[in-house]
Every structure is written in C-alpha cells, then in structure tokens.
C-alpha cells in the first residue's frame, strides 16, 4: 500500500477561476462567472456552484488553493459556470456569502473551519440553497429542534497522515527534538499537531527512543506568513528542533525563511498540498507534506450536487480511501533511513485495520 496521494493534487498551482477580493463592508462587487471549457457530466438546469475562501486567499499554496481547484474541476466536468470570491479578513465572511447568494448561486462552498458559523447561519436562512462546508462538522442545531439538511461537511482525519509524518520526523531527527506550531487553535489545525505527536510517540515506543515534541501549545493567531510565525519558528529552532511542522496555510513560508537565516540543518513539513509541488522555492527544505485531498472531496461533492444527488452526510477523508496521506520524500529520499518506507507502509496498514489507533476528534 502506497502512502502517497500526490496524484490527487496535480495541477493545483494553476488557479484559473475568477478571484474577487471583497472588502467586507458596503455593497459587494459582482463577480463575473467563469465558463467551463468542456461539458462533461450533465448538470441540472440552472446549477451554479460558488465558493468563498478563508482568509489565506486562493494563492495560499494550501487548503484554499485546493478548494478552488476542486471547484474548477467540478465546473469543467459538469460544463457549468462557477464563481469564487476571496476573503481578506473574518469580517468578510458573511458579506461574501451574501454576495454569491445575491448572484443566484445554487450551491455555496465555504473553505475553512472559521467560515462554518457564517455558512451554517446562511444555510438556515436559505433552505433552497445547498452548502458545502470544508473542514468543519458544522453544528446546524441552532435551537435543538431545527436541523438544516442543505449543508454537507467535507472533512479530513488528518491525524492519520500526520501520525506518519511524526514517525518519519522522529526517524530523521538527530537532535531528538522536533517542533510544531499552528495558526489558530481550531480542531482542523490541532488535529495535525496531535497526530504528529502520536507518530513521534509511536516511534519512541517502537525504537525505545526519546524524541521530544515542542510547540504543541504554540499558535500565531493567523494563517499567513508574519512576524509571529517567524518568532514561533525561531523559538522552536532555539529549543533544538531539527524538524518543524507549521500548520496553517502559507505560514510555512515564515518557517522556511527562518530556517535559511539560521544556517542550521532543519527540515520542514508541509500541510494540505504537496508543498514541494505548490511552492518550489522551499522544496529543498521539505522532508514531506501531510496531504488532505480537499480538491477531490470538494469536486466530488459539487458534481454529486450538480447531478441532482446532493447528500448532506459528511464526507470524511481517511487513509483507507486516500482522502489523506503523505507526499513522497522527494529530495530527502536519500537522507531518510532505507527502512523508513517499509515501516510506514506497515503503519498505514495498521491504522487502516485498527491495530494502530490514532486519536482525533473525528475518530469513532
């Protein structure tokens, strides 16, 4: 069983869809729909899928970019137009959702945990519009009596994939210290960190080792590269970490900059997409990336809805269906232990059959 899901992320660098940055106050500008190149599966009449990004924007080399790729893939297959709008701040969320509703979108995809509240409120107020909420279970029981059947969660048990990355990081580390930090303490961020820690702990159990994880309670309160992300990265290196997992959109760019400035041999881990492919400027630093197939989950849900088969049941990506995974080691292939790949394959099998438990808020 291969642990790579790279094939699912091919082509996400090109963002051909229309991106409209909305100010979050006053009237939202109208977005001109983009028309698909070919007609694939037939869509129901009038189907218009739309997307609202999280604050990282569609060029985050991460989850927003993957979400946009899923929208574009689905629109192309269905032969329909699509609209995408970009959020700069959290105050943009509700106005951006309303802007696409005003443009007669029949399905609205919101990308990111922090959009879930605005999405569920809009779903309740617009029962004839379908919604897809990426990265949140979505609590639609506002009054414990009304549940909205028009919103579908698309979520990923990334703890399973992060477990593999934690094990690989512990195997690679010579300082016996690895580090992590997140953008905000959302469950969809901490699930990476928790899985990473469990993978390191599993390595220690199996190898009678004592690799330490630092930074588990470290957050920068943003999903963009900034001084807070630089300070967090610098602090982890100062504690001796020689592998760092930054979780939160493009904050890995701050970590990469600090690694280069430090002059130390520190490896970087990417999240969501295969960052080796989406951001080649940091490729030489990447041990691997923790993948979640947001583009596949989003495009599948949109296509089902477009064909008249909208299903509000949550989609949960796991290792077994390649909804999550880790990328190849790329430039680090010759730097990791020759036994590591075989050990990871065994761990994948153990996680799938349940013999190696991985705890997360999504685990049954």
Buried (B, 14 or more C-beta within 10 A) or exposed (E): EEBBBBEBBEEBBEBEBBBBBBBBEEEBEEBEBBEBEEEBEEBBEEBBBBBBBBBBBBBBBBBBBBBBBBBBBBBBBBBBBBBBBBBBEBEBBBBBBBBBBEBEBBBBBBBBBBBBBBBBBBBBEBEEBBBBBBBBBBEBEEEEEEEBEBBBBBBBBBBBBBBBBBBBBBBBBEBBBBBBBBBBEBBBBBBBBBBBBBBBBBBBEEEEEEBBBBBBEBBBEBBBBBEBBBBBBBBBBEEBBBBBBBBBBBBBBBBBBBBEEEEEEBBBBBBBBBBBBBBEEBBEBBBBBBBBBBBBBBBBBBBBBBBEEBEBEBBBBBBBBBBBBBBBBBEBEEEBEEEBBEBBBEBBEBBBEEEBEBEBEBEE
